[in-house]
Amino acid sequence: MNIIRSEQTKKGLLLALFLALILLVTLFLFKKSETTEAWKKHTLIVMNASEIFLSAMKDAETGQRGYLLTGDENYLEPYWLTQKNIADRLAQLRILTQDNPVQQQRLYELAPLVSSKLSELAQTIELNRNQHREDALKIVSTNVGKNTMDSIRTQIQNFNKAEKQLLASREAEFSVAMKWILFLIIFLSALLAITAYSWLSLELSRRKALEERFRLSIENVKDYSIIMLDAGGYVTSWNIGAEQLEGYRANEIIGQHCSKFSLKQDVDQSKPENELRIAAMEGRFEEEGWRLRKDGSRFIANVIINAIRDDKKQLHGYVKVTRDITERKQAEMRQSQLLNELTRINEELNNFTYIASHDLKSPLHGIDQLATWITEDLGDQLDSNTQNHLRLMRNRINRLEMLLDDLLAYSRVGRSHEEMVTVNTHDLVRNIFELSDAAKQIHLQAATDMPILHTHKVPLELAFRNLINNAIKHHDKPQGTIEITARTIAEGFEFSVKDDGPGIPMEHQQRVFGMFQTLKPRDEIEGSGMGLAIVKKAVESVGGTVTLESDGQHGCTFRFTWPATITF
């Protein structure tokens, strides 16, 4: 057996070497035929160029004669064109024949003839222009120009004759090369046919072995049910994964219809047959749904059915892959329930915030009114401590009302689905600043090139209003400046609100965006501590981000991004 294999190996190697040799020879002849064909084209180009050259000289001579006979300078147009281009045409011929010394010699001898002929033409034309037509005709009558032109024709004819001989020689070489190529192609085709037959037999054996290995591999897969069905939907193969998932042994299920894995109501509605029909029409069917085990229990399955067709598109059967996704679906259901519960809780919390802010204001107004009445009715009778207590009480009431308003604004951010409107951001910040309670002399510098957006106005206005009011409220000098600019970025726009106030220390910069966060006692600066939290939520509700830059001593710069297009 080993000797036979050794002989087969030697024969295979010899055949491979022989085929390689034939291929190399064929490639050589093919390249030679390409070269010969290229030379043929080159020869035709040379001959065409020489004919154009001769035609140009003839046209120049004809133009001269027409001019001498009629005196009409329109006849000289071919002459002037030749005078302009003839040197380039002669140079082109020299380039095309630079590999042929004989032709180069002919062109070398042609050059003085051309120069002489053009000189004779120029002389007669000039004489005629100067009213010496008889002298010009005498020069023509000497036949000097005619003899020169005849010599040019002879040189061109000899030139073309040599090129035709080259063309015939090259065509003969091309014909021989093509005959050899044809012979080798036929010979090589025969060898390839023999080799292909041998290799095809080996390939068929190899494929059968691979198919058997594939079948064994599929049968041993445990995580997936992988079964083969014939064109009618009957089981032809069954793997371990199918046995574990469906509950049937191979000898129990092979030959049975795939509808045994479907629920009764699906079978009654011909659902299994429809699945096979879709797979046959579209090549693939996939769904997630309930399936039935041998013991009658149900499970949620991901089912994929692929049609198997041969090269002629003939249907031979199906591959059906089934995976148990019950746990995943149950997890998705739990996740959905938790999400619904979270949505409900958020809705209740938002409702509570609204109700609390609304209902708490009524008693606050009553307490504030009562404090006002006490002050008005007993103002002269109250000592300074009592009056101070009443003032502090009213301040606390105002602060609590502010807190309730901010809580309500915070809860509403991102909840309303307002329409998109056109917003001129320069005008927006100007209007906000003019409506702000600026007891201090604060000046606004808003860039004139701020963008015009098609966006949700409310969250953008909330962000600017709270940043501007925050800068005014916390400014520690009698005078100050707020500078607002914008620039285009990849995501849309970046706005910056910069002030020259006291700044925010590094250790506090992270917590200022939290709720109820203030850096100074509320008795010093009235505020709810919600402003920057509202800014953060408003910006993030449209997909933007907000950052703070400050050295803690020389003002703050708040930057927030805003998308050019809002898609939600």
C-alpha positions as a printed NumPy array, in Angstrom:
array([[  0.   ,   0.   ,   0.   ],
       [  2.841,   2.402,   0.86 ],
       [  4.581,   1.578,  -2.471],
       [  1.376,   2.388,  -4.383],
       [  1.011,   5.667,  -2.514],
       [  4.677,   6.479,  -3.242],
       [  4.17 ,   5.8  ,  -6.946],
       [  1.033,   7.947,  -6.979],
       [  2.946,  10.742,  -5.275],
       [  5.773,  10.538,  -7.844],
       [  3.317,  10.581, -10.733],
       [  1.543,  13.532,  -9.209],
       [  4.798,  15.436,  -8.817],
       [  5.903,  14.64 , -12.399],
       [  2.522,  15.712, -13.725],
       [  2.682,  18.909, -11.716],
       [  6.19 ,  19.679, -13.001],
       [  5.152,  18.954, -16.592],
       [  2.099,  21.182, -16.282],
       [  4.245,  23.926, -14.796],
       [  6.654,  23.63 , -17.746],
       [  3.797,  23.772, -20.249],
       [  2.395,  26.785, -18.471],
       [  5.75 ,  28.562, -18.551],
       [  6.177,  27.882, -22.275],
       [  2.616,  29.026, -22.947],
       [  3.202,  32.144, -20.913],
       [  6.408,  32.827, -22.861],
       [  4.636,  32.417, -26.221],
       [  1.729,  34.497, -25.028],
       [  4.063,  37.307, -23.978],
       [  5.837,  37.01 , -27.337],
       [  2.519,  37.234, -29.159],
       [  1.688,  40.328, -27.102],
       [  5.05 ,  41.859, -28.058],
       [  4.533,  40.998, -31.734],
       [  1.056,  42.485, -31.683],
       [  2.45 ,  45.63 , -30.077],
       [  5.115,  45.911, -32.814],
       [  2.41 ,  45.477, -35.454],
       [  0.478,  48.36 , -33.982],
       [  3.689,  50.377, -33.749],
       [  4.448,  49.778, -37.458],
       [  0.97 ,  50.91 , -38.459],
       [  1.403,  54.048, -36.349],
       [  4.749,  54.796, -38.082],
       [  3.254,  54.304, -41.549],
       [  0.295,  56.504, -40.702],
       [  2.629,  59.226, -39.388],
       [  4.724,  59.125, -42.609],
       [  1.583,  59.407, -44.763],
       [  0.44 ,  62.424, -42.743],
       [  3.91 ,  63.932, -43.17 ],
       [  3.825,  63.482, -46.965],
       [  0.256,  64.739, -47.171],
       [  1.25 ,  67.907, -45.319],
       [  4.069,  68.583, -47.831],
       [  1.654,  68.042, -50.736],
       [ -0.894,  70.394, -49.17 ],
       [  1.791,  73.079, -48.761],
       [  2.778,  72.793, -52.431],
       [ -0.861,  72.872, -53.555],
       [ -1.497,  75.982, -51.475],
       [  1.529,  77.71 , -53.071],
       [  0.308,  76.971, -56.589],
       [ -3.203,  78.188, -55.845],
       [ -1.808,  81.42 , -54.462],
       [  0.489,  81.991, -57.489],
       [ -2.406,  81.42 , -59.897],
       [ -5.059,  83.497, -58.12 ],
       [ -3.26 ,  85.803, -55.721],
       [ -5.794,  84.798, -53.041],
       [ -3.949,  84.289, -49.731],
       [ -6.681,  81.926, -48.463],
       [ -4.91 ,  79.272, -50.526],
       [ -1.88 ,  79.65 , -48.252],
       [ -3.631,  78.246, -45.144],
       [ -2.299,  74.643, -45.762],
       [  1.168,  76.097, -46.392],
       [  1.214,  78.012, -43.107],
       [ -0.088,  74.958, -41.208],
       [  2.685,  72.804, -42.715],
       [  5.306,  75.447, -41.999],
       [  4.172,  75.401, -38.352],
       [  3.904,  71.626, -37.781],
       [  6.308,  69.915, -40.204],
       [  9.292,  69.999, -37.833],
       [  7.216,  68.314, -35.079],
       [  5.999,  65.648, -37.51 ],
       [  9.569,  64.882, -38.595],
       [ 10.644,  64.705, -34.946],
       [  7.757,  62.308, -34.253],
       [  8.968,  59.981, -37.022],
       [ 12.481,  60.052, -35.569],
       [ 11.142,  59.099, -32.131],
       [  8.976,  56.283, -33.513],
       [ 11.903,  54.757, -35.438],
       [ 14.716,  55.406, -32.971],
       [ 15.316,  51.64 , -32.683],
       [ 15.804,  51.327, -36.519],
       [ 19.131,  52.774, -37.797],
       [ 18.165,  52.322, -41.475],
       [ 14.982,  54.348, -41.08 ],
       [ 16.838,  56.953, -39.041],
       [ 19.262,  57.368, -41.995],
       [ 16.353,  57.878, -44.393],
       [ 14.889,  60.549, -42.132],
       [ 18.318,  62.154, -41.872],
       [ 18.449,  62.363, -45.698],
       [ 14.83 ,  63.58 , -45.808],
       [ 15.401,  66.612, -43.579],
       [ 17.452,  68.76 , -46.065],
       [ 14.979,  67.929, -48.865],
       [ 12.111,  69.199, -46.725],
       [ 14.063,  72.316, -45.813],
       [ 14.878,  72.964, -49.484],
       [ 11.281,  72.505, -50.581],
       [  9.944,  74.831, -47.883],
       [ 12.563,  77.445, -48.842],
       [ 11.485,  77.267, -52.503],
       [  7.834,  77.652, -51.485],
       [  8.628,  80.59 , -49.208],
       [ 10.695,  82.329, -51.928],
       [  7.974,  82.12 , -54.58 ],
       [  5.251,  83.223, -52.168],
       [  7.292,  86.223, -51.074],
       [  8.013,  87.241, -54.71 ],
       [  4.334,  87.071, -55.552],
       [  3.481,  89.184, -52.521],
       [  5.964,  91.841, -53.748],
       [  4.348,  91.955, -57.195],
       [  7.009,  89.785, -58.865],
       [  4.707,  87.067, -60.009],
       [  6.647,  86.425, -63.254],
       [  9.87 ,  85.812, -61.293],
       [  8.035,  83.411, -58.998],
       [  6.638,  81.477, -61.989],
       [ 10.098,  81.271, -63.529],
       [ 11.398,  79.58 , -60.385],
       [  8.493,  77.129, -60.544],
       [  9.152,  76.464, -64.23 ],
       [ 12.73 ,  75.374, -63.518],
       [ 11.225,  72.195, -61.901],
       [ 13.67 ,  72.494, -59.003],
       [ 10.756,  72.388, -56.549],
       [  9.132,  69.496, -58.452],
       [ 12.32 ,  67.454, -58.388],
       [ 12.731,  68.111, -54.663],
       [  9.13 ,  67.017, -54.043],
       [  9.701,  63.867, -56.113],
       [ 12.742,  63.07 , -53.982],
       [ 10.648,  63.545, -50.832],
       [  8.012,  61.169, -52.216],
       [ 10.672,  58.608, -53.076],
       [ 12.159,  58.794, -49.583],
       [  8.721,  58.383, -47.971],
       [  7.858,  55.486, -50.321],
       [ 11.124,  53.718, -49.425],
       [ 10.445,  54.489, -45.777],
       [  6.947,  52.949, -45.954],
       [  8.177,  49.981, -48.002],
       [ 10.636,  49.119, -45.222],
       [  7.877,  49.478, -42.626],
       [  5.58 ,  47.166, -44.642],
       [  8.326,  44.574, -44.785],
       [  8.674,  44.846, -41.005],
       [  4.909,  44.503, -40.684],
       [  4.838,  41.353, -42.82 ],
       [  7.697,  39.857, -40.823],
       [  5.99 ,  40.637, -37.54 ],
       [  2.641,  39.261, -38.739],
       [  4.387,  36.032, -39.668],
       [  5.97 ,  35.82 , -36.215],
       [  2.581,  36.516, -34.653],
       [  0.915,  33.781, -36.711],
       [  3.538,  31.211, -35.674],
       [  3.213,  32.192, -32.027],
       [ -0.583,  31.9  , -32.154],
       [ -0.365,  28.421, -33.72 ],
       [  1.94 ,  27.275, -30.937],
       [ -0.344,  28.807, -28.331],
       [ -3.37 ,  27.069, -29.848],
       [ -1.555,  23.733, -29.888],
       [ -0.4  ,  24.122, -26.297],
       [ -3.866,  25.214, -25.147],
       [ -5.409,  22.081, -26.671],
       [ -2.678,  19.892, -25.204],
       [ -2.93 ,  21.579, -21.811],
       [ -6.728,  21.303, -21.831],
       [ -6.481,  17.564, -22.364],
       [ -4.003,  17.212, -19.517],
       [ -6.138,  19.387, -17.284],
       [ -9.226,  17.314, -18.089],
       [ -7.391,  14.142, -17.048],
       [ -6.047,  15.823, -13.936],
       [ -9.447,  17.319, -13.086],
       [-11.066,  13.911, -13.31 ],
       [ -8.482,  12.449, -10.928],
       [ -8.776,  15.354,  -8.53 ],
       [-12.578,  15.285,  -8.71 ],
       [-12.586,  11.667,  -7.586],
       [-10.305,  12.525,  -4.699],
       [-12.419,  15.576,  -3.853],
       [-15.603,  13.537,  -3.771],
       [-13.981,  11.092,  -1.37 ],
       [-12.705,  13.963,   0.75 ],
       [-16.133,  15.625,   0.834],
       [-17.788,  12.407,   1.91 ],
       [-15.278,  12.15 ,   4.747],
       [-15.882,  15.788,   5.696],
       [-19.65 ,  15.32 ,   5.585],
       [-19.348,  12.311,   7.854],
       [-17.132,  14.3  ,  10.238],
       [-19.588,  17.216,  10.113],
       [-22.498,  14.875,  10.845],
       [-20.675,  13.443,  13.839],
       [-19.797,  16.977,  15.065],
       [-23.427,  18.131,  14.788],
       [-24.689,  15.053,  16.558],
       [-22.387,  15.806,  19.53 ],
       [-23.445,  19.48 ,  19.973],
       [-25.265,  19.764,  23.319],
       [-26.213,  23.45 ,  23.603],
       [-28.359,  23.613,  20.451],
       [-30.937,  21.35 ,  18.899],
       [-29.659,  20.877,  15.332],
       [-31.743,  18.582,  13.141],
       [-31.979,  17.88 ,   9.42 ],
       [-35.356,  17.722,   7.666],
       [-36.17 ,  16.43 ,   4.222],
       [-38.105,  18.553,   1.705],
       [-41.381,  17.41 ,   3.299],
       [-40.364,  18.395,   6.828],
       [-39.601,  14.919,   8.162],
       [-36.634,  14.437,  10.512],
       [-33.584,  12.776,   8.925],
       [-30.91 ,  13.457,  11.57 ],
       [-30.95 ,  14.159,  15.324],
       [-28.178,  15.415,  17.604],
       [-27.563,  15.165,  21.368],
       [-28.649,  18.799,  21.865],
       [-32.035,  17.995,  20.275],
       [-32.428,  14.955,  22.52 ],
       [-31.717,  17.023,  25.638],
       [-33.962,  19.92 ,  24.586],
       [-36.897,  18.099,  22.975],
       [-36.756,  14.879,  25.025],
       [-36.858,  12.39 ,  22.112],
       [-34.214,   9.789,  21.308],
       [-33.02 ,   9.547,  17.707],
       [-34.782,   6.187,  17.085],
       [-38.05 ,   7.716,  18.368],
       [-38.113,  10.828,  16.2  ],
       [-36.269,  10.141,  12.914],
       [-38.912,   9.809,  10.207],
       [-41.456,  11.86 ,  12.214],
       [-42.764,  15.25 ,  11.047],
       [-41.333,  18.405,  12.637],
       [-44.846,  19.45 ,  13.723],
       [-44.419,  17.179,  16.781],
       [-42.439,  20.05 ,  18.401],
       [-45.266,  22.616,  17.95 ],
       [-48.256,  23.396,  20.144],
       [-51.6  ,  21.841,  19.16 ],
       [-53.155,  25.164,  18.207],
       [-50.186,  25.921,  15.939],
       [-50.501,  22.513,  14.279],
       [-54.236,  23.069,  13.74 ],
       [-53.394,  26.357,  11.976],
       [-50.704,  24.659,   9.784],
       [-48.011,  26.855,  11.322],
       [-45.153,  24.285,  10.941],
       [-45.922,  23.888,   7.204],
       [-46.025,  27.689,   6.791],
       [-42.609,  28.002,   8.458],
       [-41.114,  25.524,   5.965],
       [-42.827,  27.302,   3.088],
       [-41.334,  30.675,   4.116],
       [-37.875,  29.098,   4.518],
       [-38.179,  27.538,   1.037],
       [-39.267,  30.852,  -0.528],
       [-36.887,  33.212,   1.285],
       [-34.059,  30.816,   2.148],
       [-34.454,  31.374,   5.889],
       [-37.103,  31.511,   8.59 ],
       [-36.605,  32.739,  12.149],
       [-38.925,  33.354,  15.077],
       [-39.205,  33.201,  18.841],
       [-42.154,  31.327,  20.285],
       [-43.457,  28.455,  22.35 ],
       [-42.39 ,  24.872,  21.589],
       [-43.41 ,  21.499,  23.017],
       [-41.256,  18.761,  24.597],
       [-41.948,  15.039,  24.591],
       [-43.2  ,  15.189,  28.208],
       [-45.706,  17.932,  27.278],
       [-43.829,  20.821,  28.941],
       [-43.422,  24.09 ,  27.084],
       [-40.419,  26.332,  26.555],
       [-39.703,  29.554,  24.683],
       [-37.423,  28.847,  21.723],
       [-35.455,  30.746,  19.14 ],
       [-35.958,  28.758,  15.919],
       [-33.984,  29.192,  12.698],
       [-34.801,  27.142,   9.586],
       [-32.482,  27.334,   6.565],
       [-33.376,  25.789,   3.213],
       [-30.797,  23.458,   1.599],
       [-30.573,  23.675,  -2.211],
       [-28.147,  22.249,  -4.75 ],
       [-26.369,  24.127,  -7.547],
       [-29.52 ,  23.879,  -9.671],
       [-31.624,  25.499,  -6.902],
       [-33.391,  22.218,  -6.263],
       [-34.72 ,  21.974,  -2.677],
       [-33.251,  19.   ,  -0.779],
       [-34.37 ,  19.76 ,   2.765],
       [-33.836,  22.031,   5.748],
       [-31.506,  22.616,   8.689],
       [-33.446,  23.521,  11.832],
       [-31.608,  25.051,  14.808],
       [-33.528,  25.475,  18.072],
       [-32.303,  27.202,  21.219],
       [-34.038,  27.439,  24.609],
       [-34.391,  31.149,  25.511],
       [-36.929,  30.755,  28.305],
       [-34.612,  32.177,  30.966],
       [-33.681,  35.14 ,  28.797],
       [-37.315,  35.932,  28.048],
       [-38.244,  35.653,  31.707],
       [-35.393,  38.032,  32.565],
       [-36.653,  40.461,  29.888],
       [-40.157,  40.259,  31.357],
       [-38.808,  40.972,  34.838],
       [-36.799,  43.872,  33.444],
       [-39.894,  45.244,  31.708],
       [-41.908,  44.942,  34.919],
       [-39.194,  46.735,  36.872],
       [-39.057,  49.464,  34.254],
       [-42.821,  49.923,  34.401],
       [-42.64 ,  50.031,  38.19 ],
       [-39.849,  52.611,  38.027],
       [-41.87 ,  54.69 ,  35.577],
       [-44.866,  54.528,  37.925],
       [-42.754,  55.548,  40.918],
       [-41.23 ,  58.456,  38.991],
       [-44.658,  59.579,  37.909],
       [-45.915,  59.435,  41.487],
       [-42.853,  61.346,  42.657],
       [-43.388,  64.028,  40.019],
       [-47.045,  64.265,  40.969],
       [-46.073,  64.525,  44.625],
       [-43.588,  67.307,  43.808],
       [-46.251,  69.244,  41.932],
       [-48.905,  68.742,  44.627],
       [-46.46 ,  69.527,  47.426],
       [-45.24 ,  72.713,  45.76 ],
       [-48.821,  73.79 ,  45.097],
       [-50.455,  72.811,  48.398],
       [-47.611,  74.027,  50.607],
       [-47.728,  77.493,  49.089],
       [-51.209,  78.193,  50.451],
       [-50.279,  77.952,  54.179],
       [-47.01 ,  79.758,  53.446],
       [-48.944,  82.654,  51.942],
       [-51.144,  82.644,  55.048],
       [-48.154,  82.694,  57.402],
       [-46.524,  85.462,  55.36 ],
       [-49.755,  87.485,  55.421],
       [-50.059,  86.956,  59.192],
       [-46.489,  88.156,  59.751],
       [-47.243,  91.202,  57.624],
       [-50.349,  92.019,  59.645],
       [-48.465,  91.666,  62.938],
       [-45.761,  94.001,  61.675],
       [-48.295,  96.545,  60.429],
       [-50.59 ,  96.417,  63.488],
       [-48.001,  96.116,  66.286],
       [-44.927,  97.576,  64.613],
       [-44.392, 100.328,  67.191],
       [-45.051,  98.001,  70.128],
       [-42.584,  95.265,  69.078],
       [-39.05 ,  95.286,  70.365],
       [-36.115,  94.944,  67.987],
       [-35.656,  91.209,  68.631],
       [-39.286,  90.456,  67.769],
       [-39.089,  92.595,  64.622],
       [-35.894,  90.805,  63.591],
       [-37.573,  87.437,  64.199],
       [-40.518,  88.462,  62.035],
       [-38.127,  89.612,  59.265],
       [-36.224,  86.31 ,  59.419],
       [-39.513,  84.411,  59.33 ],
       [-40.638,  86.222,  56.182],
       [-37.228,  85.621,  54.582],
       [-37.537,  81.91 ,  55.38 ],
       [-41.034,  81.918,  53.85 ],
       [-39.718,  83.554,  50.659],
       [-36.847,  81.071,  50.531],
       [-39.237,  78.133,  50.979],
       [-41.486,  79.449,  48.192],
       [-38.41 ,  79.795,  45.969],
       [-37.403,  76.253,  46.863],
       [-40.855,  74.925,  45.968],
       [-40.789,  76.781,  42.621],
       [-37.334,  75.371,  41.833],
       [-38.402,  71.868,  42.859],
       [-41.341,  72.112,  40.485],
       [-39.132,  73.423,  37.663],
       [-36.612,  70.636,  38.312],
       [-39.286,  67.936,  38.18 ],
       [-40.686,  69.285,  34.898],
       [-37.347,  69.314,  33.033],
       [-37.362,  66.665,  30.323],
       [-40.976,  65.655,  30.94 ],
       [-42.85 ,  67.947,  28.603],
       [-42.826,  67.252,  24.867],
       [-42.872,  70.776,  23.555],
       [-42.683,  71.591,  19.877],
       [-39.448,  72.632,  18.218],
       [-39.21 ,  76.389,  17.648],
       [-36.649,  78.747,  16.158],
       [-34.561,  80.384,  18.898],
       [-32.164,  83.288,  18.387],
       [-29.783,  82.582,  21.278],
       [-28.337,  86.126,  21.271],
       [-31.809,  87.642,  21.717],
       [-32.686,  84.97 ,  24.285],
       [-29.789,  85.789,  26.66 ],
       [-30.399,  89.531,  26.21 ],
       [-34.064,  89.162,  27.238],
       [-33.174,  86.961,  30.221],
       [-30.582,  89.447,  31.443],
       [-32.943,  92.424,  31.084],
       [-35.587,  90.624,  33.18 ],
       [-33.105,  89.603,  35.9  ],
       [-33.102,  91.327,  39.318],
       [-29.666,  92.914,  39.022],
       [-29.291,  95.274,  41.979],
       [-25.558,  95.38 ,  41.255],
       [-24.087,  97.074,  38.191],
       [-23.531,  93.956,  36.115],
       [-22.889,  94.292,  32.376],
       [-23.66 ,  91.629,  29.798],
       [-21.365,  90.96 ,  26.837],
       [-23.122,  88.537,  24.481],
       [-21.346,  87.551,  21.259],
       [-23.132,  88.777,  18.137],
       [-22.41 ,  85.554,  16.217],
       [-24.383,  83.287,  18.541],
       [-26.383,  80.681,  16.575],
       [-30.04 ,  80.528,  15.674],
       [-31.357,  77.086,  16.662],
       [-34.404,  75.002,  15.823],
       [-34.801,  73.39 ,  19.225],
       [-36.777,  73.062,  22.469],
       [-36.795,  76.561,  23.95 ],
       [-37.772,  75.842,  27.596],
       [-34.732,  73.772,  28.719],
       [-32.351,  76.134,  26.881],
       [-33.959,  79.147,  28.556],
       [-33.788,  77.412,  31.971],
       [-30.056,  76.777,  31.528],
       [-29.227,  80.361,  30.528],
       [-31.538,  81.946,  33.152],
       [-30.098,  79.998,  36.079],
       [-26.476,  80.527,  34.959],
       [-27.019,  84.292,  34.508],
       [-28.921,  84.665,  37.811],
       [-26.288,  82.559,  39.575],
       [-23.496,  84.825,  38.277],
       [-25.372,  87.975,  39.399],
       [-26.428,  86.581,  42.773],
       [-22.965,  85.398,  43.828],
       [-20.95 ,  88.335,  42.484],
       [-18.866,  89.835,  45.274],
       [-18.195,  93.278,  43.756],
       [-20.43 ,  96.328,  43.09 ],
       [-19.682,  96.045,  39.369],
       [-19.039,  93.088,  37.149],
       [-19.283,  91.54 ,  33.695],
       [-20.959,  88.416,  32.355],
       [-19.564,  87.227,  29.015],
       [-21.57 ,  84.743,  26.909],
       [-20.121,  83.168,  23.748],
       [-20.796,  80.19 ,  21.493],
       [-18.773,  78.028,  19.133],
       [-19.532,  75.211,  16.711],
       [-18.436,  71.683,  17.695],
       [-18.929,  68.246,  16.146],
       [-22.029,  67.499,  18.247],
       [-23.624,  70.924,  17.636],
       [-22.723,  73.994,  19.721],
       [-20.881,  74.805,  22.934],
       [-22.053,  77.819,  24.96 ],
       [-19.967,  79.432,  27.7  ],
       [-21.141,  81.755,  30.476],
       [-18.182,  83.508,  32.119],
       [-18.224,  85.923,  35.071],
       [-15.574,  87.847,  37.001],
       [-16.957,  87.041,  40.44 ],
       [-15.252,  85.225,  43.346],
       [-15.009,  81.798,  41.658],
       [-15.646,  78.353,  43.144],
       [-12.877,  76.423,  44.94 ],
       [-11.786,  73.15 ,  43.332],
       [-12.98 ,  71.057,  46.28 ],
       [-16.566,  72.289,  45.805],
       [-16.832,  72.171,  42.01 ],
       [-18.285,  68.664,  41.806],
       [-21.034,  69.12 ,  44.379],
       [-22.378,  72.483,  43.134],
       [-24.478,  70.645,  40.518],
       [-26.278,  68.693,  43.253],
       [-29.657,  69.606,  44.697],
       [-29.863,  72.048,  47.637],
       [-26.132,  72.877,  47.394],
       [-24.966,  76.364,  48.435],
       [-21.455,  77.567,  49.28 ],
       [-22.577,  80.372,  51.608],
       [-25.183,  80.473,  54.395],
       [-28.685,  81.126,  53.067],
       [-29.009,  84.135,  55.361],
       [-26.209,  85.798,  53.375],
       [-27.43 ,  84.919,  49.893],
       [-31.053,  84.04 ,  49.196],
       [-31.345,  80.887,  47.126],
       [-32.697,  77.362,  47.092],
       [-29.457,  75.661,  46.042],
       [-31.283,  74.231,  43.008],
       [-30.074,  76.545,  40.224],
       [-27.116,  74.551,  38.929],
       [-28.989,  71.256,  39.424],
       [-31.701,  72.622,  37.124],
       [-29.024,  73.67 ,  34.591],
       [-27.498,  70.18 ,  34.614],
       [-30.837,  68.426,  34.195],
       [-32.008,  70.819,  31.45 ],
       [-28.801,  70.346,  29.423],
       [-28.695,  66.566,  29.887],
       [-32.378,  66.255,  28.937],
       [-31.405,  67.032,  25.32 ],
       [-28.199,  64.979,  25.364],
       [-25.754,  67.757,  26.26 ],
       [-23.118,  68.088,  28.975],
       [-22.194,  70.897,  31.384],
       [-18.792,  71.621,  32.948],
       [-17.293,  74.197,  35.296],
       [-13.9  ,  75.899,  35.093],
       [-12.625,  78.057,  37.976],
       [ -9.427,  78.631,  39.913],
       [-11.489,  79.497,  42.985],
       [-10.481,  83.191,  42.987],
       [-11.061,  84.861,  39.627],
       [-14.536,  84.045,  38.396],
       [-16.207,  80.988,  36.844],
       [-16.787,  79.723,  33.333],
       [-19.692,  77.348,  32.812],
       [-19.697,  75.524,  29.471],
       [-22.552,  73.424,  28.18 ],
       [-23.099,  71.672,  24.864],
       [-26.329,  71.727,  22.88 ],
       [-27.109,  69.438,  19.919],
       [-27.694,  70.996,  16.512],
       [-30.555,  68.548,  15.957],
       [-32.749,  67.009,  18.639],
       [-34.17 ,  63.653,  17.554],
       [-36.219,  62.753,  20.61 ]])
